Amino acid sequence: MKTPTSPADIVREFGPFPGNPRVHGVTYDGEVVWWASDNRLNAFDPDSGEIVRFLEVPAHSGTAYDGRHLYQLSEGRIQKINPGTGEILSTIPAPSEDDNSGMAWAEGSLWVGQADGKKIHQLDPKDGAILRTIQSNRVVTGVTWVDGELWHGTWEDESEIRHIDPQSGEVLESLTMPEGVGVSGLESDGKDRFFCGGGSSGKLRVVKRPKRG
């Protein structure tokens, strides 16, 4: 059966931002979009387009939010961060030293993508133990859940946002990005928007989530 595929509907584009040449992980706390840029986490207002604050923490790949705390991948570890102060409360090991990409929070677990490994791991947030692994057939960048649906970004010669079966990894739906436009971090707002990091372009894009029913 052929996977339903359609062009990604990019409704807004922000950046590049001064002093922040790369956009890595992306997450959303209900008010601001947090995005990782090497040595800091930036809080971005998706309505005004302004960076309203930032935290000085190592921030080299995926970012997640559990309703109270931020989680940030940095090399081989995952940092749990107080979003009010930037204090690193604890760290757990990431699935690998150098292949971790996107990250999301759902169902009481962290979900961590591996780029070259083409996998998504479900992790115990207490100790980093791998609870389950979902195999993909393309590089995995950002990861997000929305309404029980698992989506991930991919970025090889072309870039897509993919809805996959969380059990089998089968691709159920694909949104294709324009030529030359990639997806690094990925996060849903829980409604009708995906926030997409643009990697070395330094841009953040808002992609419309397909309607259901």
N, C-alpha and C positions, 0 to 999 in steps of 0.2 A: 504494500500500500504506500502510495506516494505521500511524503510529508507535506502538509499544508504550508506554503511559503508565501510571504508577502513582504513588500518593502517596509522597513521601519519608518514610522511616521514621526519625524523629529519636529517637535513643536516649539522648542526653545533651545538656544545655545548660549553658553556663557564662557568668558575667558578669551585668551589666556589671562592669568592673573599676575600682577607684578610680583616678582620674587618667588613664584611658585611654578617652575617650568613643567612639572610632571603631575599628573593626577593618577593616583594608585587606587586604593580601596575607597569605597563609598558606602555610607550608611545614612539613615534618617531617623531622627528621634521624635518625629511628629511636628516639629517646628523648624528645625534647621537641618540641612544636609551636612554631614561631616565627611571630609575627604582627606586622604593621606597624601603628603607631599614630602617624602624622604625624612625630614627631621621635625615635622610638626603635623598636627591635625587641625584642619581649618573648619570653622563653623560658618556655613554659607546660607544666607536667606534666599530661598528659591523664588520668592516674589520680587524682592528688590534687586537681586543679583549681587549683593554686597557680602563680603566676608565680615562677619560681625565680631568674631573673636577667634583665638587659636590657642592650642596647647603645644608646648615644646616637648614632644615625645618622639622616639624613633618610630617612623611610620612608612614602611617600605612596600607594603602590599595590602592585603585585605583588611577591611574594617567592619565591625558589627556592633549592634546595640541591643541589649536585652530588656529595655524598659527602665533600667536604672544605671547601668554601667556600659562604657565603651570597651570593645575588645579590638586590639590592634596587632596584626601580624608584623613581626620584624625579624627577618632572617629565620632562625630556627626556633622562635618562641612566640607565644601569644600573650600579650600583656592585657591585664584587666585594669581599667582606668576609671578614676572618678572624673566624670565630665565637668564637674564644677571647679575642681582644683588642678586637674592634670596629674594627680598623684597616681603612681602605678601601685595598685593594691596587691597584685600577685602576678605570677607568670606560670605558664604551663608549657610543656614542649609542643611544638607544631609537628605535623606528620613527617616533615623532612627538613633538612637544613636550608635548602636553597630552591625548592620547587613549589613553594606555597604561593597561591595566587589570591583568589577571592575568598570572602568569608561572610557568613550570615548567621543569624540566630533564629531558631524556630524549634518548637516542641521541646523546650528545655535543653536543647543541644546547640553546639556550634557546628556549622557545616563549612568545611574548608576545601577549596578547589586546589588541584595540582595541575600546573600548566603542562609540562612535558609528559607527566604521568597520565594525563587525560582522565582524571578521576575526581570524585567528590567524596570526602570522608565525613561521616557523622562522628563528632567527638564528644566525650564527656567533658563538660567545662570545668570540672573539679581537678582532673589530673591529665587531661589530654588523651585518654585511652580511646582508641578507634573502635567505635561500636558497629559501624557498617560502612561499606564502600560501594559506590555507584560508579560503574565504568562508563566513560564517554568515548566517542570515536574522533573527537577533535580536542585541541588545546582548550583547557578550561581557564577562563579569567574570572570575572565577577560571578557571584552566586547570590540568589535571593529566593525567598518564599513569599507567596501571596495567595490567600484564599485556598490553601492546601496545594498550590501548584509550585513546583520547583523549576526555576529558570536559571540559566547560566549564560554568561557571555563567552564568546570564542573569537580568537583573533589569530588567523594564519595569513594566507594571501588575501582572504576576505574575512569580514567580521559579521557575526550574527548574534542575536539574542534568541536563545533556544528554550522552549518549554519541553521538559523531559519527564518521562515516567520515573518516579523516585524509587521504584523497585527494580526495573529492568534497564533503565538508562535510555530506553527507546525515545527518539525525538518525535514529539507529538505535534510540534508547531515551530516555525522558524520565522523570525523577523530579520531581514537582511539589511545591513547598513550600506550606505552609499560607498562607492569605490573610494578608497583612501581614508575612510573614517573607521576607526577601531573602537572597541569597547574594552576597557580595562576593568575598573570597578563597576558593579551593578547593584542597584537597590530599588525596591518598590516602595511607593508611599502608602501601600495598603489599599489603594483605590485604582486610579486609572493612569498613573504615571510610573515610568521607570527612570531613575537617575543613572546616567552612564558616564563613567570616567573616560577620558580620551587619551590617557597615557601621555606620551611625549608631546602631543599637541597642546597640552596644558588647558584643555577645554572640558567643560561639563555640559552634557546634553540631556534634554528631557525627551523621552520617547513615549508616545501614547501606547498604553496597554490595550490590546484588542478587547472589544466588548464581548460579553458572554450572553448567550440566549438571544 
